[in-house]
Amino acid sequence: AFLWVVAADGSAEQRPVTLGPWEGDLWVIEEGLREDDRVIVNGTVTLFPGAPLTITRILDLDEVAIPADGEGTGP
């Protein structure tokens, strides 16, 4: 499994991840992401490594994250 993230230079970077269980309407990512990563969620079909990006923020991770104890709230 992989995700697309925004690289330091503002381009697209493919990142391998380890998926955990499905929690509500979100996948738990167990490994492969850092706290400061920005995950690309729209337009991924046409991406390639190094592709230039136009970034529009649509979510704050704190709004959708589920803590390890499972007592979080969704978007």
ZAGUMAR-705157 format. One record per residue (C-alpha): residue in one letter; x, y, z. Coordinates in steps of 0.2 Angstrom, whole numbers, padded with zeros to 4 digits. Each point is the difference from the previous one (the first is absolute). Example, Ala and Ser with C-alpha at 12.3 -4.5 7.8 and 13.67 -1.06 7.14 Angstrom:
# residues 2
+----+-------+-------+-------+
| aa |     u |     v |     w |
+----+-------+-------+-------+
|  A |  0062 | -0022 |  0039 |
|  S |  0006 |  0017 | -0003 |
+----+-------+-------+-------+
//
This chain:
# residues 75
+----+-------+-------+-------+
| aa |     u |     v |     w |
+----+-------+-------+-------+
|  A |  0000 |  0000 |  0000 |
|  F |  0006 |  0018 | -0003 |
|  L | -0006 |  0018 |  0002 |
|  W |  0005 |  0016 | -0009 |
|  V |  0007 |  0013 |  0011 |
|  V |  0007 |  0018 | -0004 |
|  A |  0019 | -0001 |  0000 |
|  A |  0011 |  0014 |  0007 |
|  D |  0001 |  0009 | -0017 |
|  G | -0019 |  0000 | -0002 |
|  S |  0000 | -0015 | -0013 |
|  A | -0009 | -0017 |  0002 |
|  E |  0009 | -0014 |  0009 |
|  Q | -0006 | -0018 |  0001 |
|  R |  0001 | -0007 |  0017 |
|  P | -0002 | -0018 |  0005 |
|  V | -0011 | -0003 |  0015 |
|  T | -0005 | -0014 |  0011 |
|  L | -0019 |  0000 |  0002 |
|  G | -0009 | -0005 |  0017 |
|  P | -0018 | -0002 |  0003 |
|  W | -0015 |  0009 | -0007 |
|  E | -0006 |  0013 |  0013 |
|  G | -0017 |  0007 | -0004 |
|  D |  0003 |  0008 | -0017 |
|  L |  0019 |  0001 |  0001 |
|  W |  0014 | -0012 | -0002 |
|  V |  0013 | -0001 |  0014 |
|  I |  0018 |  0003 | -0007 |
|  E |  0011 | -0010 |  0011 |
|  E |  0017 |  0004 | -0008 |
|  G |  0007 |  0011 | -0014 |
|  L | -0006 |  0018 |  0005 |
|  R |  0008 |  0013 |  0010 |
|  E | -0010 |  0012 |  0011 |
|  D |  0003 |  0015 | -0012 |
|  D | -0004 | -0009 | -0016 |
|  R | -0013 |  0008 | -0011 |
|  V | -0010 | -0014 | -0009 |
|  I | -0007 |  0003 | -0017 |
|  V | -0018 | -0006 | -0001 |
|  N | -0007 |  0007 | -0017 |
|  G |  0007 | -0002 | -0017 |
|  T |  0011 | -0015 |  0003 |
|  V | -0004 | -0009 | -0016 |
|  T |  0011 |  0012 | -0010 |
|  L |  0015 |  0002 |  0012 |
|  F |  0017 | -0006 | -0003 |
|  P |  0016 |  0002 |  0012 |
|  G |  0006 |  0018 | -0001 |
|  A | -0016 |  0006 | -0008 |
|  P | -0003 |  0019 |  0004 |
|  L | -0015 |  0003 |  0011 |
|  T | -0013 |  0013 |  0003 |
|  I | -0004 | -0002 |  0019 |
|  T | -0017 |  0004 |  0007 |
|  R | -0002 | -0005 |  0018 |
|  I | -0017 | -0009 |  0004 |
|  L |  0002 | -0008 |  0017 |
|  D |  0010 |  0002 |  0015 |
|  L |  0006 | -0017 |  0007 |
|  D | -0005 |  0005 |  0017 |
|  E | -0018 |  0000 | -0006 |
|  V |  0000 | -0018 | -0005 |
|  A |  0014 | -0009 |  0009 |
|  I | -0006 | -0014 |  0011 |
|  P |  0012 | -0002 |  0016 |
|  A |  0007 | -0017 |  0004 |
|  D | -0013 | -0003 |  0013 |
|  G | -0013 |  0001 | -0013 |
|  E | -0010 |  0014 |  0008 |
|  G |  0002 |  0013 | -0014 |
|  T | -0013 |  0009 | -0010 |
|  G | -0002 |  0000 | -0019 |
|  P | -0001 |  0014 | -0012 |
+----+-------+-------+-------+
//
